[in-house]
Amino acid sequence: MHFVKFYEEDFSLSILKTFVLVAVIKQCHNGHTLCSTCKTRVHNRCPTCRQELGDIRCLALEKIAESLELPCRYISLGCPEIFPYYSKLKHEAICNFRPYNCPYAGSDCSAVGDIPYLVAHLRDDHRVDMHSGCTFNHRYVKSNPTEVENATWMLTVFHCFGQYFCLHFEAFQLGMSPVYMAFLRFMGDERETPNYSYSLEVGGNGRKLTYEGSPRSIRDSHKKVRDSHDGLIIYRNMALFFSGVDKKELKLRVTGRIWKEQQNPDGEVCIPNMCT
């Protein structure tokens, strides 16, 4: 139960910090307090004296909650901010230090953590291929190209410029049309994504398709990026044309590179910094 709880923390100013877990505080006729969420869970009976609960608010404690300044819940992850209670809740929803969700798209993985943890998690638990360098050559082969199932995916992690990037390649239905799609996600905050760009290319039989853009942050879910079509999309007929004349087996090779945008000191024009 989320009862109102007080305890003392030894901060640099040695002041009393009070952590209130809910904003609306109820009390029974005997003065026992509990949160509005717990009021529902205990079926409108005070868990202390078993008296029936009405709808009495403890305004005094709510005023205390409003006046308190509390550290961000992600202080252990590096966030130095302190906020009034209500501002704290809004900040935590968008805090740059909040943990990341696992970017693996092949399961409903509930793992969360910082980037080093997720890199190890992808490598050890999902057996994702790890590569160093800023160029890639991704090969996709399918023995029966007439079938395209939703949620057919592959994932590779690349390490360059001291950062990690996830290359997704998958097959799914876009309306009534089976398509293949490749896109890159940045393992970091969305504020950093404009610092990087990438290109993708697929082709064959003297033809090619190219895509260029900035990677999306893993703050955006895999499904959100895929459904926005923000990547290289290859329709099945074109994919079969790239694969060869017999069309009995799908053979696609997606190549690409990642580069870092650098600010030109003489102006605001970005110039690419290639990784070697």
Disulfide bonds with the S-S distance in Angstrom:
none
